Amino acid sequence: MDLQILGFKGDISSVGETLNQINSIKKDSEIIQLLNADAVAGKRHIEHGVNQAFLAFERGENLANDLSVEICLRCSAQRQISKAFDLLGLKEGKMNLCAILIDCDDYTSELSSFFDLDDSVLVADVEKLKEIYSISDDELNIMDVEDILIDRISKLTVDY
């Protein structure tokens, strides 16, 4: 699997139109998944979620029928699609985006025609993440925020 994780800033006027634009640039076998970067704790967080999504499909333990949705579930450490989309889904208005490209050509320039490339949006904002994922100070005394989310993603598999 060839995985690219890119950060962007964008202004989404319509989620549906944005998804159509993204789908129009990729080939059928490629995956381009956009997530709310404000709920991302870093590239390792996303790499782990993507890896767990692929493993879930291999084991027949996937929670969703679609790999892109499974990636969103795993990266959000949620079992319910609606909760995962609330945390990591696209919303209309200005937002920070995490673009996940799997087995794709380099679409950086195409994506940059829709959004502004900015990998700084992938740097964890601990205070935001504490609120989004209900992370306690006690947890943060033991592990950093990225490791906490990776642990929660792993527990989805254990608790299956």
C-alpha positions in Angstrom: 0.0 0.0 0.0 1.3 3.4 -1.0 0.0 6.0 1.6 0.3 9.8 1.4 -1.0 12.1 4.1 -1.3 15.7 3.3 -2.7 18.7 5.1 -4.8 21.5 3.6 -6.9 24.5 4.5 -10.1 24.9 2.6 -13.5 26.5 2.4 -16.2 24.0 1.7 -19.3 25.5 0.2 -20.9 22.1 -0.4 -19.8 18.8 1.0 -21.4 16.9 -1.9 -19.8 19.1 -4.5 -16.4 18.7 -2.8 -16.7 14.9 -2.7 -17.7 14.9 -6.4 -14.6 17.1 -7.3 -12.4 14.7 -5.4 -13.9 11.6 -7.0 -13.5 13.2 -10.4 -9.7 13.3 -10.2 -9.0 9.8 -9.0 -9.0 6.5 -10.7 -11.4 3.7 -9.6 -8.8 1.7 -7.7 -7.5 4.7 -5.8 -8.7 6.1 -2.5 -8.8 9.8 -1.6 -10.3 10.3 1.9 -10.7 13.8 3.4 -11.0 14.2 7.1 -11.3 17.0 9.6 -7.7 17.7 10.5 -8.7 19.4 13.7 -9.5 15.9 15.0 -6.2 14.4 13.8 -3.3 14.0 16.3 -0.6 13.5 13.6 0.5 11.3 10.8 1.1 8.3 13.0 -2.5 8.5 14.2 -3.8 8.4 10.6 -1.3 5.7 9.5 -2.4 3.5 12.3 -6.1 4.1 11.6 -5.6 3.3 7.9 -3.6 0.2 8.7 -6.3 -1.0 11.1 -9.0 -0.4 8.5 -7.2 -2.6 6.0 -6.6 -5.3 8.6 -10.2 -5.3 9.6 -11.2 -5.9 6.0 -8.7 -8.7 5.7 -10.0 -10.4 8.9 -13.6 -9.8 8.0 -14.0 -7.7 11.1 -14.8 -4.4 9.3 -17.6 -2.3 10.8 -18.4 -0.6 7.5 -18.9 -2.0 4.0 -16.8 0.7 2.4 -13.1 1.0 3.0 -13.2 4.8 3.1 -15.9 4.7 5.8 -13.9 2.1 7.7 -10.9 4.4 7.6 -13.0 7.2 9.1 -14.3 4.8 11.8 -10.9 3.6 12.7 -9.2 7.0 12.7 -12.0 8.3 14.9 -11.8 5.3 17.2 -15.5 4.9 17.0 -17.9 2.1 16.2 -20.8 4.2 15.0 -20.5 5.8 11.5 -22.6 8.8 12.6 -20.2 9.5 15.5 -17.1 9.0 13.3 -18.5 11.5 10.7 -19.4 14.0 13.5 -15.7 13.9 14.6 -13.8 13.5 11.3 -16.3 14.3 8.6 -16.4 17.3 6.2 -18.5 20.3 7.1 -19.4 23.4 5.2 -17.3 26.4 5.8 -13.6 27.0 6.5 -11.9 23.9 7.7 -8.5 22.2 8.1 -8.3 19.0 6.1 -6.3 15.8 6.3 -6.1 14.2 2.8 -5.4 10.5 2.8 -4.3 9.1 -0.6 -4.0 5.4 -0.9 -2.4 3.8 -4.0 -2.8 7.1 -5.9 -0.8 9.1 -8.3 0.5 12.3 -6.8 -2.6 14.5 -6.8 -1.0 17.3 -4.7 -1.4 19.8 -7.5 -5.0 18.8 -8.3 -5.9 19.0 -4.6 -4.1 22.3 -4.3 -6.4 23.7 -7.0 -9.3 23.1 -4.5 -7.5 23.8 -1.2 -4.4 25.4 0.1 -1.6 22.9 0.9 -0.6 23.3 4.6 0.8 20.3 6.5 0.8 22.4 9.7 -2.9 21.5 10.1 -1.7 17.9 10.9 0.1 19.1 14.1 -1.9 18.1 17.1 -3.7 20.8 19.0 -3.9 19.0 22.4 -6.6 21.2 23.9 -8.9 20.7 20.9 -8.2 17.0 20.9 -8.9 16.7 24.6 -12.3 18.2 24.0 -13.1 16.3 20.8 -12.2 12.9 22.2 -12.9 13.5 25.9 -9.3 12.9 26.9 -8.5 13.4 30.5 -5.5 15.1 32.0 -4.8 11.8 33.8 -4.5 10.0 30.4 -2.2 12.8 29.2 0.0 12.3 32.2 0.7 8.7 31.0 0.8 9.1 27.2 0.9 11.8 24.6 -2.3 12.6 22.7 -1.3 10.7 19.5 -0.5 7.6 21.5 -3.8 7.8 23.3 -5.7 7.8 20.0 -3.6 5.0 18.6 -4.4 3.0 21.7 -8.1 3.7 21.3 -8.0 2.6 17.7 -6.2 -0.6 18.7 -8.9 -1.3 21.4 -11.6 -1.2 18.7 -10.0 -4.5 17.4 -9.5 -6.0 20.9 -13.1 -5.1 21.9 -14.6 -6.5 18.7 
